[in-house]
Amino acid sequence: MDSPTVLVTGATAAVGSDLIPALHARGAAVRAMTRPPGRPLPGVDNVVADLRDPGSIAAALDGVDRAFLTSPSEPGAADLQIAFADLARDAGVDRFVLLSRYAANPDPPVRVPRRHAEVEAHVRALGLDHTVLRPNLYFQSLLAFAGTIARGFFAAPIGDAAVSAVDTRDIAGSAAAVLTGEGHTGRTYTLTGPRAVTHDEIAQALSAATGREIAFRDASAERFTAALAGVLPRRRLDGLVEDYAHYARGEAAEVHTSVADLTGHPARDITDFARDYATAFAPE
């Protein structure tokens, strides 16, 4: 197939918005799916659909060759993803790429990887030509701390544990390679940065990139929860606290070479992210 049409779910989210140009660079046509009411994106076939509305998903899948599915952060997300995968099979999609989660397995200490493992198992059982991508913590998650970083600090309950965090641009580049290349059927790729970094090292990289002193402050889970109460929905906040406990135990430090293997270029380091996003952390 010379120019496949790829349905990108979550087209305005972190990975989806980076995936669209990565697919265009590889010659693919893109159908960008956004939730209602949706805002048209340039250079793509826009479709408004909701994972909770099977009819809208069936219409979005009609006529596409390949599909990229990312997970919504909401109750029942696993059921929504499973329903989407079923509809993709019924629509005759000939390649399915699932954005899963680092360390997804049926019996992890954290609930979110367990949910992703359930979806992975269902997709495998469908018999689709599929590939699973398991990214670690996104560097772009630091943008949620931009307000305090602009004031010279950020805090999280992680201590001095290191995490092999990854840039969403590298996740998107890897997804584009899988969606347009060959030899990935049934494969699972864990996506990480080139090294595991501590939050103190993240603070040092941000300081060097912004020219300002930025400090990391370790915080208890209780203080972290209190600071974000009212900012994030309770369910999402509980999941985030679980995630940080997982990181703090040193369970997310393993480094993989999948980004370089798939894209042909090294994974971006925290220093690259800090340089490229320095203006996002500037004081108002």
C-alpha positions in Angstrom: 0.0 0.0 0.0 1.6 3.2 -1.2 -0.3 5.8 1.0 -2.3 4.3 3.8 -5.0 6.3 5.6 -4.5 6.2 9.3 -7.2 7.0 11.9 -5.5 8.9 14.8 -7.6 8.9 18.0 -6.9 11.6 20.5 -5.7 13.8 17.7 -5.3 16.9 19.9 -3.8 15.1 22.9 0.0 14.9 23.6 0.9 11.9 21.5 -1.8 12.3 18.8 -0.8 15.9 18.0 2.8 14.8 17.5 1.8 11.7 15.5 0.0 13.6 12.8 3.1 15.4 11.4 5.2 12.2 11.9 2.7 10.3 9.7 2.7 13.0 7.1 6.5 12.9 7.0 6.2 9.2 6.1 3.6 9.8 3.3 0.5 8.6 5.1 -2.9 10.3 4.9 -4.4 11.1 8.3 -8.0 11.0 9.6 -7.9 12.9 12.8 -10.5 12.0 15.4 -11.5 14.5 18.1 -14.3 14.4 20.6 -17.4 16.5 20.2 -17.6 19.4 19.5 -14.1 19.0 18.0 -12.1 21.6 16.3 -10.9 21.1 12.7 -7.2 20.4 12.3 -5.3 21.6 9.2 -4.1 19.1 6.5 -6.1 16.1 7.7 -9.5 14.5 7.2 -11.3 15.6 10.4 -13.9 13.4 12.1 -15.7 14.0 15.3 -16.4 10.9 17.4 -16.7 9.7 20.9 -15.5 6.3 22.2 -18.8 6.1 24.2 -20.8 6.3 20.9 -20.2 3.1 18.8 -22.0 4.5 15.8 -19.7 7.5 15.6 -16.6 5.2 16.0 -17.9 2.9 13.2 -18.3 6.0 10.9 -14.8 7.2 11.9 -13.3 3.8 11.0 -15.1 3.5 7.7 -12.6 3.5 4.8 -9.4 3.8 6.9 -6.6 1.3 6.5 -4.9 1.6 9.9 -5.8 2.8 13.3 -3.9 4.3 16.3 -5.7 4.0 19.6 -4.8 5.9 22.7 -6.4 5.6 26.1 -8.8 8.2 27.6 -8.3 9.0 31.2 -11.7 8.3 32.5 -13.7 5.6 34.2 -14.3 2.6 32.1 -11.5 3.4 29.7 -10.5 -0.3 29.3 -14.1 -1.2 28.2 -14.1 1.8 25.7 -10.8 0.6 24.2 -12.0 -2.9 23.9 -15.1 -1.8 22.1 -13.0 0.3 19.7 -10.8 -2.7 18.9 -13.9 -4.8 18.2 -15.2 -2.2 15.8 -11.8 -1.9 14.1 -11.8 -5.6 13.5 -15.4 -5.4 12.1 -14.4 -2.5 9.9 -11.6 -4.5 8.3 -8.7 -2.3 9.6 -5.6 -4.0 8.4 -3.2 -2.7 11.1 -3.9 -1.7 14.6 -1.5 0.1 17.0 -2.4 0.3 20.6 -0.8 2.9 22.9 -0.5 1.0 26.2 1.6 1.6 29.3 5.1 0.8 30.6 5.1 -2.5 32.6 1.6 -3.4 31.6 0.9 -6.8 33.0 -2.1 -8.6 34.6 -0.9 -8.4 38.2 1.0 -5.1 38.7 1.1 -3.1 42.0 -0.5 -0.2 40.1 -4.1 -0.2 38.7 -3.4 1.6 35.4 -1.0 -0.9 33.9 -3.4 -3.7 34.9 -6.1 -2.0 32.9 -3.8 -1.7 29.9 -2.9 -5.3 30.2 -6.5 -6.3 29.9 -6.9 -4.3 26.7 -3.7 -5.8 25.3 -4.9 -9.3 25.9 -8.2 -8.6 24.2 -6.5 -7.1 21.1 -4.2 -10.1 20.8 -7.2 -12.5 20.9 -9.0 -10.6 18.1 -6.5 -11.8 15.5 -5.8 -8.3 14.2 -2.5 -7.3 12.7 -1.5 -5.3 15.8 1.4 -3.8 17.6 1.6 -2.6 21.2 3.6 0.4 22.3 4.3 0.7 26.1 5.7 4.2 26.8 7.1 5.2 30.2 6.4 8.6 31.9 6.2 11.4 29.4 8.6 14.3 29.7 5.7 16.5 28.6 4.0 15.6 31.9 6.2 18.3 33.4 4.1 20.9 31.7 1.5 20.2 34.4 4.0 21.7 36.9 4.8 24.8 34.7 3.1 27.1 37.2 5.4 26.2 40.1 8.4 25.7 37.9 8.0 29.3 36.7 8.3 30.2 40.4 11.5 28.2 40.8 10.4 24.7 42.0 8.3 21.6 41.5 7.4 18.8 43.9 6.5 15.2 43.7 6.6 12.1 46.0 9.4 10.3 44.3 12.6 11.0 46.3 15.8 10.2 44.4 14.3 7.3 42.3 15.2 7.4 38.6 12.6 7.0 35.8 13.5 6.3 32.1 11.0 9.0 31.0 10.3 9.5 27.3 9.4 12.4 25.0 6.0 12.3 23.3 7.7 13.2 20.0 9.6 10.0 20.2 6.5 8.0 21.1 4.8 9.6 18.0 7.8 8.9 15.8 7.8 5.2 16.9 4.1 4.9 16.3 4.4 6.4 12.8 7.2 3.9 12.0 5.0 1.0 13.1 1.9 2.3 11.3 3.7 2.8 8.0 6.5 0.1 8.1 6.6 -3.6 8.0 7.7 -6.4 10.4 5.9 -5.3 13.5 2.9 -7.6 13.6 2.3 -9.0 17.1 5.3 -7.1 18.5 5.3 -5.2 21.8 7.8 -2.3 22.2 8.6 -0.5 25.4 9.5 3.1 24.8 11.8 5.0 27.1 14.3 7.8 27.0 18.0 7.1 26.6 18.7 7.0 30.4 16.8 7.0 33.7 16.8 10.4 35.3 16.0 11.6 38.8 13.8 14.6 39.5 16.9 16.4 40.8 18.5 15.8 37.4 15.3 17.1 35.7 15.5 20.2 37.8 19.2 20.7 36.8 18.3 20.3 33.1 15.4 22.9 33.4 17.7 25.3 35.2 20.4 25.0 32.5 17.8 25.5 29.7 15.9 28.4 31.3 18.9 30.2 32.9 17.1 30.3 36.2 17.5 28.2 39.4 14.8 25.6 39.5 14.7 23.1 42.5 13.0 19.8 43.0 11.3 19.3 46.4 10.4 15.8 47.5 6.9 15.7 48.9 4.9 13.2 50.8 2.0 11.6 49.0 -0.4 13.4 51.4 1.0 16.8 50.6 1.1 16.0 46.9 -2.6 15.0 47.0 -3.6 18.0 49.0 -1.8 20.3 46.5 -3.7 18.9 43.5 -7.1 18.4 45.1 -9.6 20.3 43.1 -7.2 20.6 40.2 -7.5 17.0 39.1 -10.6 14.7 39.4 -10.2 12.4 42.4 -9.9 9.2 40.4 -7.2 10.7 38.2 -5.4 12.1 41.2 -5.5 8.7 43.0 -4.0 7.1 39.9 -1.3 9.7 39.8 -0.3 9.1 43.4 -0.2 5.4 42.6 2.0 6.1 39.6 4.5 8.1 41.7 4.6 5.3 44.3 5.5 3.0 41.5 8.3 5.3 40.3 9.6 5.8 43.8 10.0 2.1 44.3 12.4 2.1 41.3 10.1 0.1 39.1 10.3 2.4 36.1 14.0 2.8 35.5 14.7 0.2 32.9 16.0 1.6 29.6 15.0 0.2 26.2 16.4 0.9 22.7 13.0 0.7 20.9 12.8 4.4 20.0 16.2 4.3 18.2 15.4 0.9 16.7 12.1 2.1 15.2 12.9 5.7 14.2 16.6 5.5 13.4 17.5 8.3 15.7 18.4 8.3 19.4 15.6 8.9 21.9 15.5 12.5 23.2 17.2 13.2 26.5 15.8 15.4 29.3 18.3 18.0 28.2 16.6 18.0 24.7 13.2 18.4 26.2 14.2 21.2 28.6 15.9 23.1 25.7 12.9 22.8 23.4 10.3 23.6 26.0 12.1 26.2 28.0 9.7 29.0 27.1 6.8 27.0 28.6 8.4 27.3 32.0 9.1 31.1 31.9 7.6 33.4 34.5 4.5 35.3 33.2 
